[in-house]
Amino acid sequence: MKKISLYLLILVPILTNCSDDDAPINPLINSGLLGEWEISARGINIVSSTEALCCETIKFMEDSNERDSIGKYTFNDTSGIITDGVFTLDIENNRLLYTTVNNNSYTQEYSLNTDVLEVWYFENGNRIWTQYDRL
């Protein structure tokens, strides 16, 4: 009986550890970024824009590689122009690198709280920001 108990003590942890190794690690899912977002505010530095905001959305999706920080995005601006491309999530530096289908690239910094995404970049010493709410 002691031998059986000893074998179980050794075997059970080994079996449970093996099953955890098979689960894919997907940094995009863990980040909370995936999904569709709609514009809720925009501004420069600490001043919010007074323009009417409507219909600008960005959608972040996984690509075929579930173990990296690269995915696909679709951006629909207020005039209805749709831009597709690939994004790379730099979690350590809170940056998003976008590359459009035309091979244009740009980077934005971001902060993400459960249902609010804020992205920004600096231009001529000004912080240009946009805030999105999760749909």
C-alpha positions as CSV (number, residue, x, y, z in Angstrom):
1,M,0.0,0.0,0.0
2,K,2.9,2.4,0.8
3,K,4.3,1.7,-2.7
4,I,1.1,2.6,-4.4
5,S,0.8,5.8,-2.4
6,L,4.3,6.7,-3.2
7,Y,3.8,6.1,-6.9
8,L,0.7,8.3,-6.8
9,L,2.5,11.1,-5.1
10,I,5.2,11.0,-7.8
11,L,2.9,10.4,-10.8
12,V,0.1,12.8,-10.2
13,P,2.2,16.0,-10.3
14,I,4.0,14.8,-13.4
15,L,0.7,14.2,-15.3
16,T,-0.8,17.5,-14.3
17,N,2.4,19.4,-15.3
18,C,2.5,17.8,-18.8
19,S,-1.1,19.0,-19.6
20,D,-0.2,22.6,-18.8
21,D,2.7,22.6,-21.2
22,D,0.4,21.8,-24.1
23,A,-1.8,24.9,-23.6
24,P,-0.7,27.7,-26.0
25,I,0.5,30.9,-24.5
26,N,-1.2,33.7,-26.4
27,P,0.0,37.2,-25.3
28,L,-2.7,38.9,-27.4
29,I,-5.5,37.2,-25.5
30,N,-3.8,37.9,-22.2
31,S,-3.4,41.6,-23.0
32,G,-7.1,42.3,-23.3
33,L,-6.6,44.2,-26.5
34,L,-8.5,41.9,-28.9
35,G,-11.9,42.9,-29.9
36,E,-13.7,46.0,-31.4
37,W,-13.3,49.5,-30.0
38,E,-15.2,52.7,-30.8
39,I,-13.9,56.2,-30.5
40,S,-15.1,58.1,-27.4
41,A,-12.7,61.1,-27.1
42,R,-9.8,62.8,-28.8
43,G,-7.5,65.6,-28.0
44,I,-4.1,67.3,-27.8
45,N,-2.1,67.4,-24.6
46,I,-4.8,67.7,-21.8
47,V,-7.4,69.4,-24.0
48,S,-10.3,67.4,-25.4
49,S,-11.5,68.1,-28.9
50,T,-15.0,69.6,-29.3
51,E,-15.6,67.8,-32.6
52,A,-18.5,65.4,-32.9
53,L,-17.1,61.9,-32.7
54,C,-18.9,59.1,-34.5
55,C,-18.3,55.9,-36.3
56,E,-14.5,55.5,-35.9
57,T,-13.7,52.0,-34.9
58,I,-10.6,49.8,-34.6
59,K,-10.8,46.0,-34.4
60,F,-7.9,43.9,-33.2
61,M,-7.8,40.2,-34.1
62,E,-5.5,37.2,-33.8
63,D,-3.5,35.9,-36.7
64,S,-2.6,32.3,-37.3
65,N,0.3,32.2,-34.9
66,E,-1.2,32.0,-31.4
67,R,2.2,32.3,-29.6
68,D,3.4,35.7,-30.7
69,S,2.4,39.3,-30.1
70,I,1.4,39.9,-33.8
71,G,-2.2,40.2,-35.0
72,K,-4.4,41.8,-37.6
73,Y,-6.4,45.0,-37.4
74,T,-9.1,46.9,-39.3
75,F,-9.4,50.6,-38.8
76,N,-12.6,52.4,-39.9
77,D,-12.2,56.2,-39.8
78,T,-15.0,58.7,-39.5
79,S,-15.2,59.2,-43.2
80,G,-15.7,55.5,-43.8
81,I,-12.2,54.8,-45.1
82,I,-11.1,51.3,-44.0
83,T,-7.5,50.4,-43.4
84,D,-6.4,46.8,-42.8
85,G,-3.0,45.7,-41.6
86,V,-0.9,43.9,-39.1
87,F,-0.1,45.1,-35.6
88,T,2.7,44.1,-33.2
89,L,2.0,44.5,-29.5
90,D,5.0,45.5,-27.4
91,I,3.6,44.8,-23.9
92,E,6.8,45.8,-22.0
93,N,6.9,49.3,-23.5
94,N,3.1,49.8,-24.0
95,R,3.5,50.3,-27.7
96,L,1.5,49.3,-30.8
97,L,3.3,49.1,-34.1
98,Y,1.0,49.2,-37.1
99,T,1.9,48.2,-40.6
100,T,-0.8,48.8,-43.3
101,V,-1.3,46.6,-46.3
102,N,0.5,49.3,-48.3
103,N,3.6,48.8,-46.0
104,N,3.2,52.1,-44.2
105,S,4.2,51.8,-40.5
106,Y,3.6,53.9,-37.5
107,T,3.8,53.5,-33.7
108,Q,1.5,54.6,-30.9
109,E,1.8,54.2,-27.2
110,Y,-1.2,52.9,-25.3
111,S,-2.8,52.3,-22.0
112,L,-5.6,49.8,-21.5
113,N,-8.1,49.4,-18.7
114,T,-10.7,46.7,-19.1
115,D,-13.1,48.6,-21.4
116,V,-11.1,51.8,-22.2
117,L,-8.2,52.0,-24.7
118,E,-6.2,55.2,-25.0
119,V,-3.5,55.5,-27.8
120,W,-1.2,58.4,-28.4
121,Y,1.8,59.7,-30.2
122,F,3.9,62.9,-30.1
123,E,4.1,65.4,-32.8
124,N,5.9,68.8,-32.6
125,G,6.1,68.4,-28.8
126,N,2.3,67.8,-28.5
127,R,0.7,64.6,-27.2
128,I,-2.0,63.6,-29.7
129,W,-4.4,61.1,-28.1
130,T,-7.5,59.1,-28.9
131,Q,-9.7,57.2,-26.5
132,Y,-11.8,54.1,-27.5
133,D,-14.4,52.2,-25.6
134,R,-14.9,48.5,-26.0
135,L,-17.9,47.5,-28.1
